[in-house]
């Protein structure tokens, strides 16, 4: 019997177990799967920045765009995630784990903002390296990321408990795959761009979610817990650069970069 068939047999049981494990944050459990602006984001001490998905061979005249993202105003307080429904999840944390909607530093440094070139016209082949989503401590890491069309996505379960990864893709096929064994790795690829990040969730632990965009090029960055990002190896030209946050939406800027130029830009979102 193949692994896929093996996983399919207990899937009905997984759904029942999902209901039992959804006793975390009740608001999160009732979240609409198709909402455009979902609430999530990593704890400020654990915010993980995503590295660029591809290291396309840089041209001799490649430019660098770097900068920062800030939140103006008071960041909303994040709720504690209730993991008691799954003792295995709860046992991995000695301190309360916060929801991941808004991760902002003391100076308004805003993490988990995807910054990418919106209108790149060239063609860049996907890299041989993969992008990974890890299920660790009953959370997805990283919380926000991007991948290039045709690049391999590795989905890993580092926890000794059942997870499933449910990607609510719209342009690409939606998938929902269980991972009952610690250390399991599944591999996926996306064939079409999805510039608006795809929501990824766990039906077993309904507080778990993350976002991933599918881009036709490698020119993106994700802000870290200091609000910093960089986009490397960008060919010279004039571009629209977009910054996306799951709660505060998108902003665009026009930039022009010359050969070997390093350009600094910034984005500011207003707390609401």
N, C-alpha and C positions, 0 to 999 in steps of 0.2 A: 504494500500500500504506500502510495506517495505521501510526502509530508503534507502537501496541499489537501489531499483527501482526509488525512488524519486530522488536520485542523478543522476541516469542514464538519466532521462528525460531531464534535462537541460545541459547535458554534451556537446552537440553540441554548445550551447550558450557559454559554458565555453571556448571552443576552440577559438571562435570568440573574446571573451573578452581577451583571452591570447595574441592575436595579438595586441590588443589595449594597453595592459599593458606591452608589451615587449619593450617599448620605453626607457628603462633604458640605460644600457651600451650596445652600439650597438655591440661591439666585443663579449660580453657575449651572446647576443641574437643570434648571428650566430654560437655559439659554437657547434661543432659536438657532438651529443649525445653519440657517441661510442668512442670518443677519449680516449686514455689510460692515458694521463697526462693532466687532465683538470686544468684550472686555477680557483682557489678560495682561501679563507681563512679569518679569522675573524679580525676585527680591533684590533690593538694591545692593546687598552685599554679595550676591551671587550672579549678577547680570553678566552674561557672557557675550562678547562681541564676536560676530561671525567674520571669518577671514574671507577674502574674495574667493569665489567658487573656482576661478580658473587663473592659471598663471600663463596667459597667452604670451607667446614669445614677444618681448617688447621690441618695438621699432627703435632705431637709433635716435629718433626725434620724439619719443613718447613723452607725454606730459603726466603730471601728478596733480590731482585735485584732492585737497584735504580740508578739513574744517571741523565745525562743532555744531551741536544742536542743543538748544536750551528751551526750558519751559518758563514762561513768564507768568508769575502768579503762584499761588499756593497749590502744590500737588495734592490731589485727593488721597486720603488715608486708605491704605490697602487692608483688606480683610484677612484674618487668619484662615487658612485652609484647614478644615476638619478632616483628618485622615483616619479617624478612629474606626471607620467602616472596614478598613483593611489594616490589621495590626502590623503586617509586614511593612507597609508604607510608614506607619506612625513610628515604628521602632528605629527607622533610619534617621530620625531628626530629634535632636535634643532641645531645640528651640522652635517656637512657632514658625511656620512657613507661610509667607504672605502670597496673596494673589498677585498677578503679574500685569495688571492693566497699565500702570504708570510707574516706571522706575526712574526716579529723579533724585539727584544728589542735593546736598545742602545749598549749592549755588544755582540750582535749577538745571544741572547737567542731565540731559534726557537720554536714556539708553533705549536700545531696541528700536531705533528709527532706521528704516531701510532707505538708503540714498543711492540712486541709480541714474544712469543716462537713459532718458526716455525715448530719444529719437535717433539712436545710432543707426547709420545706413549701411555699414559694411557687413561683411560676413566673417565670423570667427568660428573655427571648428571647436567642438567641445573638447575639453581636456580629458586626459586619461585618468586623472585623479578623481576621487569621489568626494561627495558631500555626505556628512553623517548627521543623523538625528539620533540621539541617545536618550533612552528612557531610564533615568537614574534618580533614585530618591522619589520615585513616583511623580516626576516632572519631566518635561521635554527640554533637552538642551541641544542647540541653543533655542531660545524662545522665538527669535526672528532670524530668518536666513533667506538666501536665494540660491538658485541652481541654474545652470545653463541648459537650454534645450539639448537633449541627447546625452547629458552627463549622468553618471550613475549616482543614485541616491542609496546610501546604506542606512537601514533602519535597525538599530540595535536595542536589545533589551538587557540592560545591566542589572536589573532587579530580580530577586528570587520570588517573583510573583507574576501572575498573568497580566499582560497588557495587550491592547490591540491598538493599531494605528489606523485611523479613519480619515482619509484625505478627501475633503469636500471640493474636489476639482470641478471646474465647469467646462473648460476647453479641452482638458485631458480626461481620460476615464477616471471616475471616482473609484477608490479602492478602500477596502476595509479588511485588514489582515490581523489575525490573532498571533501572539507570541507567548506561549505558555512556559517556555523554558529559558532560564537565565543564560545569557550569552548568545541567544539566537540573533542572527543577522539576516534580514531580507533585503533584496535589491530591487529597485524600481528605476524607470526612466520616464521622462515626460517628452512627448513628441511636439507639443505646441507651446508657444509662449502664454503665460498667464501673468501679466504685469501687476494686476491686483492680487496681492498675496492670497494663497490658498489657506483656508483654515484647516488645521489638523487637530484631531481630538482623540481621546480615549473613551470608548463607550463603557469601559469597566470602571475607570476612575474619572468621574465627570468634571473634576477640577482641572484635569490635564488638557492643555491646548497650546498650540504654537502656530506660527505662520511661515509660509514659504512662497516666495515669488519664483516664477519660471521665466528667465530672461533669454533673449536670443544672443546675448553677448556676456562677457565677464566683467563689465564695467560697473561695479557696485561696491558698496560698503555698508556696514551696519554699525551704528554708534555704540560705543562701549559705555561702561558705567561712569566715565568722565565726559560723556557726550561727544567723544571724538570719533571721526571716521576718515577713511582715505579711499580713493579710487586710483589705482595704479595703471601704468602702461597705456594711458588713453592717447589715441592718435590725435594730433593737433586738429582743431576745428571749432565750430560753433555748435553748441548743444543746448537742449533743455535738460536740466538736471532736476530730478524730483525727489522729495523727501516724504516718506509715508510712515505714519504712526497709527496703530490699531484703534486708538481712541480719538485722536485729534485730526485724522484725515491726512490729506496730501497738500504739499506746497511745491510750486515750480519756480525755477530761476533760469535765466539765460546766461550761459557762460561762453567765453571764447578763450581757448588755450593755444598758445604758440608752441613751436618745437622746443622740447626739453623744459618747458615752463612749469613751475610749481605755483599753483593758484590756491589761495585760501578763501573759503566761503563760509557762511553761517546761515542757519535756519533758526527761527524762533516760533514756537507754538504757544498759544495762550491757554492757560488752564481754564476749564469751564466747569 
